[in-house]
């Protein structure tokens, strides 16, 4: 359901769920752990199946980032981030502090860089997820836009839900993070 296309009176009556309720749904078997949904702003959002290009980009970014981060960070692929009481997305990649990643009691609550690979999910990633990541203080958010073969770099989050800086890197250019020492040749993501 696209909440933006739902009438205001229906939006006011939507029952959003919290992370603790989401976890109880999984524990009770209402949702399977491999259900293919994530919690975004209190809404269960279906994750689209990965095509070959999507999987390739995740593989290449993981390879590049793991080789570049120091011992103070971990590269997580498609694992939950508990950002707030109502949001637990599973970004394609996230670079988190080693201490945040090292807990068996809870999922990391923040990241220095989050990456989403976008095909059919481009609108969701640009609007809803960008706002969620900005509101939760994620310093840098990349969207690998498969349709246009570019990396959109969103930086300098505002608590209102916007990133103050958005730039685009194309083939022949390097996408370099500001928040952690990682970079990737954009052309290597789109053979």
N, C-alpha and C positions, 0 to 999 in steps of 0.2 A: 504494500500500500504506500503510495506517495502521499505523505501527510500534507504536502503543499497543495495538492489538488483536492483535498477533502474540505468540505465546508467548515466554517469556523465553529458552528454549533456542534458538529460531530467531533472536531478536534478537541473542544473543551470537555467532551465526555469520554475521550480515549483514556483507558486505564493503563498507564505506564507502569512498568515493573522495575524493581530495584535489583542490583547485583545479587543480594542475598536471596531474593525470591528466585532469580534465574538459576542459582546454584542448587536451591532446593528442588526445582523442577528437574534438573539433571539427576540429582540424587534419588528422586522418587521415580525415575524412569519415564517421566512425561516427555522429556527431551533426552535423546541419546547424546553422548559426548561427541559423536561424529555426525550430529544432526545437520550440520552445514548452516548454522545460524550464529549470529553474534548479537550482542546487546549494544545498541547505539541510541543514546538519549532516551532510554527507557523502552525502546521498541525492539522486538526481535526482527532482525534483518537477515534475509536469506543471502548466503554467499553463493555467487555464481560459480559454476564448474570452471575449472581451469583448462583452457586450450593449450596447445603446444607452445605458442609464443609466450603466454603468461608464465608457464612453468619454466621455460628457458630463461626468461628475465630473472625470475627468483633465483634460479640456479647460478646465473652469472653474477648477480649482485652479492649473493651469499659468499661465493668463492672470492670475489674481490674484497668485500668488507672483512671477512674473517682473516685474510692475509694482512690487513692494514691496522686493525684495532689493537691497542695495547692491552695488557693484562687487567686494566681497570674497567674494561667494557666486555660485553657479550653481545653477539649477534643472534637474535631470535628470529626464527622463521615460522610464521603462521601460528604464533602462540599468544595467549591472552595478555592484555594489559588492563588492569583494573584502574581506570582513570578517575572514576567518581562513583557515587552511590547508584547511578543509573547507566553507566557505560563501561562495557568490557569488550572492546573490539578485539579482533584477531588480525592485526595488520600483516601484510605479506612479509615485511621485514621490520624489525625494530632494533636499534642499538640502545642498550640499557647499561646502567652501571653494574659492575660485577656483583656488588652487594645486593642490589635489587633483584638480580637474576638468581642469586644463590639461596633464596628462601624456599623451603618445602612447605611452608605454612600459608603462603599467599602468592598471587601473581604479582609481577612488578607493577608499580603504580605510576611510573613515569618512564620516559625515554628521552634520549638526546636527539634521536632521529627516527622518524617513522616513514616507511615507504609503502605505498599502495600501487599495485600494478593494475591499470585500468583499461578494460575493454568495454564491455557492456555496463560496467559500474562507474564509468567516468563522471556522470552527473552526480551520483551519490558521493563519490570521492571528492569532487570539487566543492560541493555545497555542504552536505550534512557532515561528512567526516572532517573536512577542513575546519569547519566551525567547532566541532567537538574537540579536535586536537588543539586548536588555538585557545579555546576556553580553558582547557586543562594544562596550558603552559608548555606544550611540546614545542621546543625551540625551533625545530625544523621538520618540515613535512614535504616529502617528495611524492609526486604522482608520475609514474612511468606511463605515459599516454601511448598505448599501442597503436591507435589509429593514425596518429600524426608522427610517430617515431620520435618523440621528444621526452625530455624529463622536465617537469614543472617543479620548480623549487620555491616553496613557501617558507618564509622565515619572519622572525620578529612578531610573535603572536601578541594579540591584544585580547584581554579578558572578555571583551564583548563578542569574540568569536570570529575575528578576522585576522589574517596575516597582513602586516603592513608592507611586506616586500614579496613580490612574486616575479620570478624570472624564468626564462625558458632556455634550455640547452639542447642543441641539435647535433646531428652527426658531425664529426670533425671537431666537436667541442668536448670539454671535460665538465662533468657535474661534480663539484667539490662541496662537501659539507662545511658549514661555518662552525657547527657545534661540536664536531669530532673530526679527527684527522682521517677522513676517508674520501675517496674520489673514484670515479669510473669514467672511462671513455664511452660516451653515449653511443657511438657507432657499434661498440661491442655488444650492446643489448639488442640490436636490430640487424642481424646478419643478412 
